[in-house]
Amino acid sequence: MITTSVKEVSVYRNGAYITRLGNIELKPGKQSILIEGLSDSLDPSTLTVSLSREVSGSNFRVEHYSTEQQDELRKELLSSLEKVQRKTAILNDQIELLKKNTDFTAKENISLKEMSDYIDGLPSKTEALYDEIYALKEEEKQLQKKLNGKNKEVRAYIVKIDLQTEKEGTYPVKLRYFERSASWDPNYEIRTGEEETASVLLKADIRQGTREDWKQVKIVLFTGDPSTSSEIPELHPQDLSFYQPRLYKNTAAKGSAIAGMMATAMRDSAYVEEEAMGDQELMEDATEELHFGSAQASENDTMTEYELEGLYDLSNKNPLTLELTSREIPCQYHVVAIPKADPLGYLAAEVKTSDIQDVLNTSANIFHKDTYLGNVYLSPDPSKETYDISLGKDEGIRIKRTQKKKYRSNVLLKGQTKVDFEYEIEVSSRKSKTAKITLKDQIPVSQDKTIQVEVKDLSQGTLEEKTGEITWEFPLDAGKTETFLLAYSVAWPKDKELYL
C-alpha cells in the first residue's frame, strides 16, 4: 500500500489541479500496488500516473473500497465506540440502582446506623460515577471524530495498478488530477494617505476541503474557472412572426403533457504515463522556508496566473490569506457633495478607470491614513475616464439645499400647466485648508415631447442633458461658504396630471 503527499497545486477560482509525489518499493518482476490517501472529491477522469522509465504499468483502475472493505477499515473504531457506550450505560444503571437503594421500607433487619452510613456515602459514590461517565463521554467524542474522518477516508478513491520492473529498488511515482473542493477568492485593499497616490493591494483567500492538510506545497493561482462551460456558444435562428392568440372554450383542456428525459452516461477514465524524469527530482524533499511574499503575475492565452514564491501550509479547515500584488496609482482627492441626498460631503479619491479595470465589479476594503473606512463595492463605468473611490463622509464640509420657490401657473395661450422651481445651495467649509469640491444636483429629464423642461439658472454649472445631472467644480477655502442657484421650470398639457 503506497501513500503520496501533495507537492504542488494550481488553484482556480473553483477547483485545483493537484500534483502528488511518492515512492514505491518494488521487487523484480510483476506486482500489484494500491495507492490510497486520495480525496473523495477528485475527478477520476482527470487522474494520471507518471512513472520512471525503468517501471512499466498496466491494468490501471480508479475505484472505491468495497462495502466489506469499508466495514473492515471501520471495524476497530466501531468496536471501541461500542465499548465506551456500553460502559456509560452500565454506570448510569449503577447510579439508578444507588438511588433506588435509598428506599429502606422494603428492607428488614437493617439498622439505623447502616441506613445513615449508606445515605452519607451516596453523594461521593454518585459523584465518582458521574466523573467516570464524563470521561467516557469525552472519549466517545474523540472516537466519533475519528470515525467521521475514517468514514471520509473509506469513501475516498484508491488507485490500483500492475507494475513491472527488472531490478529491485525505490522508484518515484507522480499523480496528477483535478480536485473539486479547492478554490480561491480575490481580496482587494485600497489604501490612501497624504500623497495623491493610492495603493491597490490584491490578496488571495485560498481554501481546500479535502480530508488532509497540505504541508509545504508550491501554489500557483489562476483566475479562470474550469467548472464553467468552455464550449463556444452558438447563434440560433431568430424567427419573427405575429402572435395569434388562441381561443379557449370554458372547458378543461384535454390531453396530457409528456416530459422527455435525457441521461448521459459517463465512464471514469484515467491513464498511466511513462514519463522521463529523474528520480532525484521526485524524491527530493522540500527545504525552502515558509514565508509570505508577493506573486509573479503573468498573462497567458486565456487567464492571469499568479506564481507564489516559497512553500505554504494549507489546512483542511482554515483558509490561507496571501498577498499577491501591490501597485501605486495616481489619484486626486476631492469632496463630492450631493445635497439632494445627504447634507454632508464625501471625501473621494478620483482615479483613472483604466488603472483599476481589474477591480471592476468587486468589493474592496478601504483605508485612508491607516484608518479602516469599510468595505465598498467598486462598479466604475468603463466608458468614463475617471472613477471616484469613496473614502467616507467628510464632516468638515456641510451643504444646505433650500427650496426658494415652487410656483404653479397656467399658460392659457399654450394650454399648459407650468411649475417654476428655484433652489439655493450653500456649501460651507469647516476644514483647516482649501478643499476641492465637486457639487452635484439634477433637473428632471423629459421622456415625453409634450413635457417641457426649461433651464433658468445653473450658476455656471455643467449640465449633462441625457441624465439631467449638473456639476459644479470649485476650490473652497477654509471657513468659507459658496452659494449656488438652481432654477428651472416644467410645463405640460393642462388636461393631464404630472406629479412633481
C-alpha positions in Angstrom: 0.0 0.0 0.0 1.5 3.3 -1.1 0.9 6.8 0.2 1.7 10.1 -1.5 1.7 13.7 -0.5 0.7 16.9 -2.2 3.7 18.9 -3.5 2.2 21.4 -6.0 -1.3 22.8 -6.5 -2.7 25.0 -9.3 -5.7 26.6 -7.7 -8.5 28.1 -9.8 -11.4 30.2 -8.7 -13.2 26.9 -8.4 -11.2 23.7 -8.2 -7.5 22.9 -8.3 -5.1 20.7 -10.3 -3.1 18.6 -7.8 0.4 17.1 -8.1 1.2 14.3 -5.6 4.6 12.6 -5.2 5.6 9.4 -3.5 8.0 6.4 -3.6 7.4 2.8 -4.3 9.4 -0.2 -3.1 9.5 -2.7 -6.0 10.9 -6.1 -6.4 11.9 -7.6 -9.8 9.0 -8.8 -11.9 5.3 -8.1 -12.0 3.4 -6.9 -8.9 0.2 -5.0 -8.0 0.2 -1.9 -5.9 -2.5 0.1 -4.1 -2.3 3.9 -3.8 -4.6 5.4 -1.1 -4.9 8.7 0.7 -6.7 10.4 -2.2 -9.7 12.7 -1.9 -13.3 11.7 -2.4 -13.9 14.9 -4.4 -11.3 14.4 -7.1 -12.4 14.0 -10.7 -11.3 10.4 -11.6 -11.4 11.1 -15.4 -8.5 13.6 -15.0 -6.2 11.4 -12.9 -2.9 10.4 -14.5 0.1 8.4 -13.0 3.6 9.1 -14.1 6.5 6.5 -13.6 10.2 6.5 -14.3 11.5 4.8 -17.5 12.6 1.7 -15.6 9.0 0.9 -14.5 6.1 -0.1 -16.8 2.4 -0.1 -15.7 -0.8 -1.7 -16.9 -4.3 -2.6 -15.7 -4.9 0.9 -14.2 -8.1 1.2 -12.0 -9.6 4.1 -10.1 -12.2 2.9 -7.7 -13.6 2.9 -4.2 -13.2 0.4 -1.4 -15.9 -2.3 -1.4 -18.6 -2.3 1.3 -16.8 -5.2 3.0 -13.5 -3.4 2.9 -15.1 -0.2 4.3 -16.7 -2.2 7.2 -13.3 -3.8 7.9 -11.5 -0.4 8.0 -14.1 1.0 10.4 -14.3 -2.2 12.5 -11.8 -1.3 15.2 -13.2 2.2 15.7 -16.8 1.0 15.8 -15.8 -1.7 18.4 -14.1 0.9 20.6 -17.1 3.2 20.3 -19.5 0.5 21.2 -17.4 -0.5 24.3 -17.4 3.1 25.6 -21.2 3.4 25.1 -21.7 0.1 26.9 -19.6 1.3 29.9 -21.5 4.5 30.0 -24.9 2.6 30.1 -23.6 0.4 32.9 -22.5 3.4 35.0 -25.9 5.1 34.5 -27.6 1.8 35.7 -25.4 1.8 38.8 -26.4 5.4 39.6 -30.1 4.5 39.3 -29.5 1.4 41.5 -27.9 3.5 44.2 -30.8 5.9 44.2 -33.4 3.0 44.4 -31.5 1.5 47.4 -32.3 4.6 49.5 -35.8 3.2 49.9 -35.5 1.2 53.1 -39.2 0.4 53.6 -39.0 -3.0 52.0 -35.8 -4.0 53.8 -35.7 -5.9 57.0 -33.1 -6.3 59.7 -31.2 -3.0 58.7 -30.0 -0.8 61.5 -30.4 3.0 61.7 -26.6 3.3 61.5 -26.4 1.3 58.3 -29.1 3.5 56.7 -27.3 6.6 57.9 -23.9 5.4 56.6 -25.4 4.4 53.2 -27.1 7.9 52.8 -23.9 9.7 53.9 -21.8 7.8 51.4 -24.2 8.1 48.5 -23.1 11.6 47.2 -19.4 10.6 46.9 -20.2 7.3 45.2 -22.6 9.1 42.8 -20.1 11.9 42.0 -17.4 9.3 41.3 -19.7 7.5 38.9 -20.6 10.8 37.2 -16.9 11.6 36.8 -16.3 8.3 35.1 -19.3 9.0 32.8 -17.9 12.4 31.9 -14.6 10.9 31.0 -16.3 8.3 28.9 -18.3 10.9 27.1 -15.2 12.8 26.2 -13.6 9.6 24.9 -16.8 9.0 22.9 -16.5 12.4 21.3 -12.9 11.7 20.2 -13.8 8.3 18.9 -16.8 9.8 17.0 -14.5 12.4 15.5 -12.0 9.8 14.4 -14.9 7.7 13.0 -16.1 10.7 10.9 -12.6 11.1 9.5 -12.4 7.3 8.8 -15.8 7.5 7.0 -14.4 10.1 4.6 -11.3 8.0 4.2 -13.0 4.8 3.3 -15.2 6.7 0.8 -12.2 8.2 -1.0 -10.8 7.0 -4.2 -8.0 4.4 -4.4 -5.7 3.6 -7.3 -4.8 0.0 -8.3 -2.1 -0.6 -10.8 0.1 -3.5 -12.0 3.8 -2.6 -12.3 6.8 -4.4 -13.6 10.5 -3.7 -13.3 13.7 -5.6 -13.9 15.5 -4.7 -10.7 14.7 -4.1 -7.1 14.7 -0.6 -5.8 12.8 2.5 -4.7 11.0 4.3 -7.6 9.2 7.6 -7.7 5.6 8.0 -8.7 3.6 11.1 -9.5 -0.2 11.5 -9.6 -2.0 14.5 -11.1 -5.7 15.2 -11.0 -8.4 17.8 -10.8 -9.8 18.4 -7.3 -13.2 19.9 -6.9 -13.1 21.0 -3.3 -10.5 23.8 -3.5 -10.9 27.4 -4.6 -9.6 31.0 -4.1 -11.2 34.4 -4.0 -9.6 37.8 -4.6 -9.5 40.2 -1.7 -8.7 43.8 -2.5 -7.4 46.6 -0.3 -7.1 50.2 -1.4 -5.0 52.5 0.8 -4.7 56.2 0.5 -2.7 58.8 2.5 -1.3 62.3 2.5 0.2 61.9 -1.0 -2.1 61.9 -4.0 -1.4 58.2 -4.7 -3.4 55.1 -3.9 -2.0 51.7 -3.2 -4.0 48.8 -4.7 -3.3 45.6 -2.8 -4.5 42.2 -4.1 -4.7 39.3 -1.6 -5.9 35.8 -2.1 -8.1 33.8 0.2 -7.3 30.2 -0.6 -9.2 27.2 0.8 -9.4 23.5 0.3 -11.9 20.9 1.6 -10.0 17.6 1.2 -9.5 15.4 4.3 -5.8 16.2 4.6 -3.7 19.2 5.4 -1.3 20.3 2.6 2.2 20.8 4.0 4.9 22.9 2.3 3.3 22.9 -1.1 4.0 25.2 -4.1 1.0 27.2 -5.0 0.1 28.8 -8.4 -3.2 30.7 -8.7 -5.3 31.1 -11.9 -8.1 33.5 -12.4 -10.1 31.1 -14.6 -12.8 28.6 -13.6 -12.7 25.1 -15.2 -16.0 24.2 -13.7 -17.8 26.6 -16.1 -18.5 25.6 -19.7 -15.7 26.1 -22.1 -17.8 25.5 -25.2 -18.1 28.2 -27.8 -21.7 29.5 -27.8 -23.8 29.2 -30.9 -26.2 31.7 -32.6 -29.5 30.1 -33.4 -32.0 31.5 -35.9 -34.3 34.2 -34.6 -37.6 33.8 -36.3 -40.2 36.6 -36.2 -43.9 36.0 -36.5 -47.1 37.7 -35.4 -48.6 36.4 -32.3 -52.0 34.8 -32.8 -53.9 34.4 -29.5 -55.6 31.1 -29.1 -59.3 30.9 -28.3 -60.2 28.6 -25.5 -63.6 27.2 -24.6 -64.6 27.3 -21.0 -63.8 23.6 -20.5 -60.9 21.8 -19.1 -58.1 21.2 -21.6 -57.8 17.7 -22.8 -54.7 15.7 -23.3 -51.6 15.2 -21.2 -48.1 16.7 -21.1 -45.3 14.2 -21.8 -41.9 15.1 -20.5 -38.8 13.6 -22.1 -35.7 12.9 -20.1 -32.2 12.5 -21.4 -29.4 10.8 -19.4 -25.8 10.9 -20.3 -23.6 8.1 -19.0 -20.0 9.0 -18.3 -17.3 6.5 -17.8 -14.5 7.5 -15.5 -11.2 7.1 -17.2 -7.5 7.6 -16.3 -4.2 6.5 -17.8 -0.7 5.9 -16.9 2.2 7.9 -18.3 5.7 6.7 -18.6 7.4 10.0 -18.1 11.1 10.6 -18.5 12.1 12.2 -15.2 14.9 12.0 -12.8 14.4 10.0 -9.6 16.1 12.8 -7.6 13.6 15.4 -8.9 10.7 13.4 -7.4 12.3 12.1 -4.3 14.0 15.2 -3.1 12.3 16.8 0.0 11.4 20.4 0.0 13.7 22.5 2.2 12.6 26.1 1.4 11.3 28.1 4.4 7.7 29.0 4.6 7.2 32.7 4.0 4.7 35.2 2.8 5.6 37.4 -0.2 4.5 38.7 -3.5 3.5 36.7 -6.5 4.8 36.8 -10.1 1.8 37.7 -12.2 1.7 36.8 -15.9 -0.9 36.8 -18.6 -1.3 33.6 -20.5 -3.6 33.0 -23.5 -6.9 32.7 -21.5 -6.3 33.9 -17.9 -4.0 35.5 -15.4 -1.5 33.4 -13.5 0.0 34.2 -10.1 3.0 32.1 -9.2 3.7 32.4 -5.4 7.2 32.5 -4.1 8.0 29.9 -1.4 6.2 26.9 0.0 3.0 27.0 2.1 0.9 25.0 4.5 -2.8 25.0 3.7 -5.1 23.5 6.3 -8.1 21.4 5.5 -10.2 23.6 7.8 -8.8 27.1 7.8 -8.3 29.3 4.7 -4.9 30.8 3.9 -4.7 34.5 3.0 -1.6 35.6 1.0 -0.5 38.9 -0.6 -0.3 38.7 -4.4 0.5 42.1 -5.8 0.7 45.7 -4.8 0.9 48.7 -7.0 0.7 52.5 -6.8 -1.7 54.5 -8.9 -2.2 58.3 -9.1 -5.3 59.8 -7.5 -6.7 63.3 -6.8 -8.6 64.0 -3.6 -11.8 66.0 -3.7 -15.1 66.2 -1.7 -18.2 65.1 -3.6 -21.3 66.9 -2.3 -24.8 65.7 -3.3 -27.1 67.8 -1.1 -30.3 66.3 -2.6 -29.3 63.0 -1.0 -27.0 64.0 2.0 -26.2 67.2 3.8 -22.6 66.0 4.3 -19.9 65.7 1.7 -17.9 62.6 0.9 -14.2 62.5 0.6 -13.2 60.7 -2.6 -10.1 59.6 -4.4 -10.5 60.2 -8.1 -8.6 57.6 -10.2 -8.4 56.7 -13.8 -10.8 53.9 -14.7 -8.1 52.1 -16.7 -5.9 51.9 -13.6 -8.5 49.8 -11.7 -10.0 47.8 -14.5 -9.0 44.6 -12.8 -11.0 45.6 -9.7 -14.3 46.2 -11.6 -17.5 44.9 -10.1 -15.9 43.6 -6.9 -15.6 44.8 -3.3 -12.5 46.2 -1.6 -11.5 47.2 1.9 -10.8 50.9 2.0 -8.1 52.5 4.3 -7.2 56.2 4.5 -4.2 57.2 6.5 -4.2 53.7 8.0 -7.8 54.1 9.2 -10.2 51.4 8.1 -13.2 53.1 6.4 -15.2 50.0 5.5 -15.9 47.8 2.5 -17.1 49.3 -0.7 -18.3 47.8 -4.0 -16.5 49.2 -7.0 -18.5 49.4 -10.2 -17.0 52.1 -12.4 -18.4 52.8 -15.8 -15.7 51.6 -18.3 -16.9 54.3 -20.8 -15.9 57.1 -18.4 -12.3 58.1 -17.9 -12.4 58.6 -14.1 -14.0 57.0 -11.1 -14.4 58.2 -7.5 -13.4 55.8 -4.8 -15.4 56.8 -1.7 -13.3 57.4 1.5 -16.3 58.1 3.7 -18.3 61.1 4.9 -16.3 64.4 5.4 -17.8 66.1 8.4 -15.7 69.3 7.5 -18.0 70.1 4.6 -21.7 70.9 5.1 -24.3 71.6 2.4 -27.7 73.2 2.8 -30.2 72.9 -0.1 -33.2 75.2 0.3 -36.2 75.4 -1.9 -36.8 79.1 -2.5 -39.7 78.8 -5.0 -42.2 76.4 -6.3 -44.8 78.3 -8.3 -47.6 76.7 -10.3 -49.4 78.6 -13.1 -51.4 78.1 -16.2 -50.2 79.3 -19.6 -53.5 80.0 -21.3 -52.3 80.6 -24.9 -50.4 77.3 -24.9 -52.9 75.3 -22.9 -50.2 74.3 -20.5 -49.7 73.9 -16.8 -46.3 75.2 -15.6 -44.4 74.9 -12.4 -41.3 77.0 -11.6 -38.7 75.6 -9.2 -35.8 77.5 -7.6 -33.2 76.2 -5.1 -30.4 77.8 -3.2 -27.4 75.6 -2.4 -24.9 76.7 0.3 -21.6 74.8 0.7 -19.6 75.6 3.9 -16.2 74.5 4.9 -15.1 73.8 8.5 -11.8 72.4 7.3 -8.4 74.0 8.1 -7.2 74.1 4.5 -8.6 74.6 1.0 -10.6 71.7 -0.4 -11.5 70.8 -3.9 -15.3 70.4 -4.1 -17.4 68.6 -6.7 -21.1 69.6 -6.2 -23.8 67.6 -7.9 -27.5 68.2 -8.3 -30.1 67.5 -11.0 -33.1 68.6 -13.0 -35.8 66.3 -14.3 -35.4 64.8 -17.8 -38.5 64.6 -20.0 -39.4 61.3 -21.6 -42.4 62.8 -23.5 -42.2 65.6 -26.1 -45.3 67.2 -24.5 -43.4 67.6 -21.2 -41.0 70.6 -21.5 -38.2 71.2 -19.1 -36.6 74.7 -19.3 -33.4 75.7 -17.5 -33.5 79.2 -15.9 -30.3 79.4 -13.9 -27.4 76.9 -13.3 -24.9 79.3 -11.7 -22.4 78.3 -14.4 -22.8 74.6 -13.6 -22.3 72.0 -16.3 -25.4 70.1 -17.4 -25.4 66.6 -18.7 -28.6 66.7 -20.9 -29.1 62.9 -21.1 -29.2 62.4 -17.3 -30.1 65.9 -16.1 -27.1 65.9 -13.8 -25.5 69.3 -13.0 -21.9 69.5 -11.8 -20.0 72.4 -10.2 -16.3 72.1 -9.5 -14.5 74.7 -7.4 -12.0 75.3 -4.6 -13.4 76.1 -1.2 -11.1 77.9 1.2 -11.1 77.1 4.9 -14.0 78.6 6.8 -15.7 80.0 3.6 -19.2 79.4 2.1 -20.1 79.3 -1.6 -23.7 79.8 -2.8 -25.3 78.5 -6.0 -28.7 79.0 -7.5 -30.6 76.3 -9.4 -33.8 77.3 -11.3 -35.9 75.5 -13.9 -39.5 75.1 -15.0 -41.6 72.2 -16.1 -44.6 72.6 -18.4 -47.1 70.0 -19.7 -50.7 69.9 -21.2 -53.1 71.2 -18.7 -55.6 68.4 -19.3 -53.1 65.9 -17.9 -51.7 65.4 -14.4 -48.0 65.3 -13.7 -46.6 64.5 -10.2 -43.5 66.5 -9.3 
